[in-house]
């Protein structure tokens, strides 16, 4: 049985003090987890402090991005080793906002995925289509291209998590219906099966896009949805814990 994951992406929110306070509140609300994992992704400035606050707890930390090189003259970037040093277990890669605003490509995401795996970080690889692409009926081809590109040359996917985030649902209040989400999740699992065989059945696939405590239960009941990558609802402890508490 696959263990679910609920991951909170805090994006560009929270000072160090605010991030630690939020992490502490989440930690207090999360007891020992037998069937799942809880992850929070603070901004870079708060990673070390949040990692320290959560050390030894049931809540893991993730970074929101990383560079594919170990070190060098890359102003404004951080390496996998730096993230590990700050206590990260996961790193979010290929988020649609990175693709849209910072020009990230499938090829670049692929380099980062390989570096993350080599460094002992679990990549949470984001894929998803825009509103226009869904309207044009190319959701599957878009998602397939992103997955094939991100995983090119990756031989083992035991530690890879996929997050399906329809771009049209991120921060808009729109949510894919459980049937729409499950359809894409099942397609992704089938594609991974074609690429990796039976091991694909163990890959966790998360849904992201305006997830709240009011819609997570129906989404999580789907056979191929293994949790959620949560944006806005992860910025307040009660909203985030409300999602976690409704996981099976």
Buried (B, 14 or more C-beta within 10 A) or exposed (E): EBEBBBBBBBBEBBEBEBBBBBBBBBBEBBEEBEEBBBBBBBBBEBBBBBBEBBEEBBBBBBBBBBBBBEEEEEEEBBBBBBBBEBBBBBBBBBBBBBBEEEEBEBEBBBBBBBBBBEBEBBBBBBBBBBEEBBEEEBBBEBBBEBBEBBBBEBEEBEEBBBBBBBBBBBEEEEBBEBEBBBBBBBBBBEBBBEBBEEEBEBBBBBBBBBBBBEBBBBBBEBEBBBBBBBBBBBBEBEBBBBBBEBBE
